[in-house]
Amino acid sequence: MILPIPYVFAGIGLLLVATSIPLALRRVPMNRWYGVRTRKAYVSEENWYAINAFGGKLLFVLGLFMLAVAWVGRDIWPGPRNAFEMLVTLAPLAGIALVLAAIGLYSRQLPEQ
């Protein structure tokens, strides 16, 4: 059975929203498993919370966007095995890549203490 793409988008969107809320609210202490783990994030707790709050907000917006796309496109989505389907399926990866690039640019502005 092939899972319809809007369900995949909705699932990824829900996952992003659910995991981003604690980050955006600065509820995740410095750790090795959960959060935006960059070299600058481990420099200080201030950097950790700033980078994770910024990344959490971006991931939250991306998750909401994916939920909206899934909702709006549920009736007009291309059928399975459509040539366009592969490009559409890779769209979440492009969104996540943009978020990661924005987090990287933001983290460069923080001090290296």
N, C-alpha and C positions, 0 to 999 in steps of 0.2 A: 504494500500500500504506500502510495506517495502522499506525504503530508503537504497540503496546500501551502504555498509560499506566504499568504497572509497570516497563517497560524505560526509559521516560523518567525516572521517579523514580530508578531505580537508576543511570542514567547521570549525572544531576545529582548524586546522592549521592556517587558515586565521584569526580566532578570536584571537589566541595567538599572531600572528605576529602583528596584528593591535593594540592590547592592550599593547604589550611589547615595541613598539617603543618609546612612550613618557617616559616610565620608564627608558629605556636604555639611552635616551638623557638627563636625569635629568630635565625633564620639568614638573614633577608633584610635587607640593609643599606638605608639610606635611598635611595630612587630614585623615578623618576617613573612607573614602569610597573606594578609589582607590589607589592601590599600595600594596607593601609587608608590612603588618602591624604586626610587631613583637614588643615585649617589647623593645628590643634594638633599633629598628628603631625610637622609640619615645623619646629616650634619648637626641638626638641632631639632628640638621638639617644635619650635616655632616654624621651622621650614617644613617639618612633617605635616603639621596641621594646615599650614597655608597651601601646600601643594595638594594635599588630599581634599581639602575643601574646594579648591579650584577644579580639580579633576572630577570630584563628585558632582559638582554643579553641571559641568559639561556632559558627563555621562547621564545625568538625570534628563537634561534637555534632549540628548540623543535618544534616550529610551522613550520619552514622550513623543518625539518625532516619529520613531518607528511604530509606536502604537497608533498614531494618527494615520500613517501611511497604510498600515494593515487594515484599519477601519474603513478608510476612504476607498482603498483598492480592492476590497473583498469581493466585489461583484465584477470588476473590470480587469482583474489580474489575468495575465496570459495563462493559458492552459498548460498542463504538464507536457514536458518534452518539447516545448516551444524553444526556438533558437534564442529568443530574447530572455528566456527564463534564467539562463546561467548568469547573464549580466546583472539581472535584477537580484539574484541570490547573493551576489558578491557585494551588493550595496552596503550591507551592515559592516563589512570589513573596511570599506572606504570611509565610512563614518567614524569607526573606531580609530583608524589610522589618522584621520584629521584631529580627533580628540587627543591622541597621544602626541602628535606634533605640537598642538597648542600647549599641552602640559609641559613638554620639553622647552618650548620658548619661554613659558612662564617661569619655570624653575631656574633658567639661566639668569633671571633678574634678581634672584634671592642671594643673600650673602653666603660666603664660604667660610663660616666661622668654625 
